Amino acid sequence: MTLEKQFNSDWQSCQPGDLRRFAHEQLATERREFLVKSSSLLGGSLLSMAGLYAIYYQMTSEAEPDFGGIVCSKVRSNLSAYAQHQLDETLSETIRIHLSQCPGCQAAMLQISS
């Protein structure tokens, strides 16, 4: 059997409304696929933006400096006692290391010493 005869023998005419129904189903399928792809891209974009914002926030937040394992506020609250040698050895050493690295606390220490 030739291809043309086989094609013609398998052919069936459509019922009224079949093509319209098929086109409607095809369009609905394409819309669903588009929505799934779009929502995936949108979700990925939002996650990326959230991650970038978190990184930016960490880099720009005004966290208290932590030189030598102690924060500036703790050093400054102990500066008078440090200047008068009233602190234990461990805390004094930690503050000494902090003061060697932190210009702000060095300035505060100079004001107390003056």
Stockholm file with secondary structure:
# STOCKHOLM 1.0

chainA/1-114         MTLEKQFNSDWQSCQPGDLRRFAHEQLATERREFLVKSSSLLGGSLLSMAGLYAIYYQMTSEAEPDFGGIVCSKVRSNLSAYAQHQLDETLSETIRIHLSQCPGCQAAMLQISS
#=GR chainA/1-114 SS CCHHHHHHHHCCCCCTTHHHHHHHHHHHHHHHHHHHHHHHHHHHHHHHHHHHHHHHHHHHSCCCCEETTEEHHHHHHHHHHHHTTCSCHHHHHHHHHHHHHCHHHHHHHHHHHC
#=GC SS_cons         CCHHHHHHHHCCCCCTTHHHHHHHHHHHHHHHHHHHHHHHHHHHHHHHHHHHHHHHHHHHSCCCCEETTEEHHHHHHHHHHHHTTCSCHHHHHHHHHHHHHCHHHHHHHHHHHC
//
